[in-house]
Amino acid sequence: MTMTEKEIKEAIDTAIVNYKGQSPELEQAIGALMLARHIGWKPLFLMHDRRTIVKYEKILKVSFREAVREEGELAFKSIAWGAFQGCTNFWKAVTGAISGIRDNGLKKI
């Protein structure tokens, strides 16, 4: 189940109020969530390594997989997502075990 727009806004507002750390990390986490609303969590996971996703989820106290759909209406804008379409194992693509996908993730959006 995905979060409503109101729930996403509340999560962001709560993170802003409670965050202690470098502001660029907070901004990046919020940006990732806002982007994921449009592209989905699967394309987002192809763009970031697992450590970064975990860091952003910890900052926002939100699971991207629970917050947004797997594939959003603008997923096609991600070259990595397009490259993945011919693959059968998403998690191998995320870990980089399938070449040519993660290294192209941020070039088109």
C-alpha positions as CSV (number, residue, x, y, z in Angstrom):
1,M,0.0,0.0,0.0
2,T,1.3,3.4,-0.9
3,M,1.3,6.6,1.2
4,T,-1.2,9.3,0.4
5,E,0.1,12.8,-0.6
6,K,-0.9,14.0,2.9
7,E,1.1,11.2,4.6
8,I,4.1,12.0,2.4
9,K,3.9,15.7,3.3
10,E,3.6,14.8,7.0
11,A,6.6,12.5,6.8
12,I,8.7,15.2,5.2
13,D,7.5,17.9,7.7
14,T,8.3,15.5,10.6
15,A,11.8,14.8,9.1
16,I,12.5,18.5,8.7
17,V,11.5,19.3,12.3
18,N,13.4,16.3,13.9
19,Y,16.5,16.1,11.7
20,K,19.9,16.6,13.2
21,G,22.7,16.5,10.7
22,Q,23.9,18.0,7.5
23,S,21.1,19.8,5.6
24,P,22.3,18.5,2.1
25,E,21.5,14.9,3.3
26,L,18.0,15.9,4.4
27,E,17.5,17.7,1.1
28,Q,18.7,14.7,-0.9
29,A,16.4,12.3,1.0
30,I,13.4,14.6,0.4
31,G,14.3,14.9,-3.2
32,A,14.6,11.2,-3.6
33,L,11.1,10.7,-2.1
34,M,9.6,13.4,-4.3
35,L,11.2,11.8,-7.4
36,A,10.1,8.3,-6.3
37,R,6.5,9.6,-6.3
38,H,6.8,10.0,-10.0
39,I,9.1,7.2,-11.1
40,G,8.5,4.6,-8.5
41,W,10.8,2.9,-6.0
42,K,12.2,0.3,-8.5
43,P,13.8,2.9,-10.8
44,L,15.0,4.9,-7.7
45,F,16.7,1.8,-6.4
46,L,18.5,1.4,-9.7
47,M,19.8,5.0,-9.3
48,H,21.2,4.7,-5.8
49,D,23.2,2.1,-3.9
50,R,21.6,0.3,-1.0
51,R,23.5,2.3,1.6
52,T,22.1,5.6,0.2
53,I,18.5,4.2,0.1
54,V,18.8,3.0,3.7
55,K,20.2,6.4,4.8
56,Y,17.4,8.3,3.1
57,E,14.8,6.0,4.6
58,K,16.3,6.5,8.1
59,I,16.2,10.3,7.7
60,L,12.6,10.3,6.5
61,K,11.5,7.3,8.7
62,V,9.8,6.0,5.6
63,S,10.2,2.9,3.5
64,F,10.3,3.8,-0.2
65,R,8.8,0.4,-1.0
66,E,5.8,1.1,1.2
67,A,5.6,4.8,0.4
68,V,5.3,4.7,-3.4
69,R,4.4,2.4,-6.3
70,E,7.0,0.0,-7.8
71,E,6.8,1.8,-11.1
72,G,5.5,5.4,-11.5
73,E,4.0,7.1,-14.5
74,L,7.4,8.7,-15.3
75,A,9.6,5.6,-14.9
76,F,10.2,5.7,-18.7
77,K,12.4,8.8,-18.1
78,S,15.0,6.7,-16.4
79,I,17.5,5.1,-18.8
80,A,18.3,2.5,-16.1
81,W,14.7,1.5,-15.9
82,G,14.5,1.2,-19.7
83,A,17.7,-0.9,-19.7
84,F,16.2,-3.1,-17.0
85,Q,13.1,-3.9,-19.0
86,G,14.9,-6.8,-20.8
87,C,16.1,-8.4,-17.5
88,T,14.3,-10.9,-15.3
89,N,16.0,-10.3,-11.9
90,F,15.5,-6.9,-10.5
91,W,17.7,-7.4,-7.4
92,K,20.7,-8.5,-9.5
93,A,20.3,-5.3,-11.5
94,V,20.2,-3.3,-8.3
95,T,23.4,-4.8,-7.0
96,G,25.2,-4.3,-10.3
97,A,25.4,-8.0,-11.1
98,I,23.9,-7.2,-14.5
99,S,26.1,-4.7,-16.2
100,G,24.9,-1.6,-18.1
101,I,22.0,-0.8,-15.9
102,R,23.0,1.0,-12.7
103,D,25.8,3.0,-14.5
104,N,23.1,4.6,-16.8
105,G,20.5,5.4,-14.1
106,L,20.8,9.2,-13.7
107,K,21.6,10.3,-17.3
108,K,18.1,11.0,-18.7
109,I,15.9,12.4,-16.0
